[in-house]
């Protein structure tokens, strides 16, 4: 199934193609976003990248391997962006709701709504059931790294007396789910979420989270 032009525009925001390999990966990411795995062809990717079919096979192998490489690289890029934002987590807040909301806005803008994050969520939703083996890297280096890291930060807040947590891992999953919940409809419609809506989503998610886990 083809995605909307807005999603395609999002998917096109990749690193500059300084060499043929990067040009192929950028083109493959766009074609997979537009056509899905099953609909994408090596010919279409080669035409988009401005290279021959043989160049793709020589550098990155067949379509299965190319898709794995694209998923791996974008997962690593998305995870790196996530951890850059996580470094700004408020570990000793003066106003926990205000500072956690500000952190949530940064997380939404720079790590969840960024092109890499949107691309991965779309492909996981559309192709994950049919090709689960292609997303092993995503599971390992995406949620497998992000959730424990968020859980550790939340555990710090609990230890410092800001939160009441029995299970930091569960709290981390619920926190991320609250943040991302309202983005699904926008993503399915190919709509770019406006900044003011992101801020409201962050405020709502943080408020709900603190009602459940805030210190009483």
Secondary structure, DSSP 8 states (H G I E B T S, - for coil): ----HHHHHHHT------SHHHHHHHHHHHHHHHHHHHH--HHHHHHHHTS-HHHHHHHH-SHHHHHHHHHHHHHHHHHHHHHHHHTT--TT-SSHHHHHHHHHHHHIIIIISSHHHHHHHHHHHHHTTTTGGGGHHHHHHTHHHHHHHHHHHHHHHHHTTSB--S-HHHHHHHHHHHHHTTHHHHHHHT----HHHHHHHHHHHHHHHHHHHB--
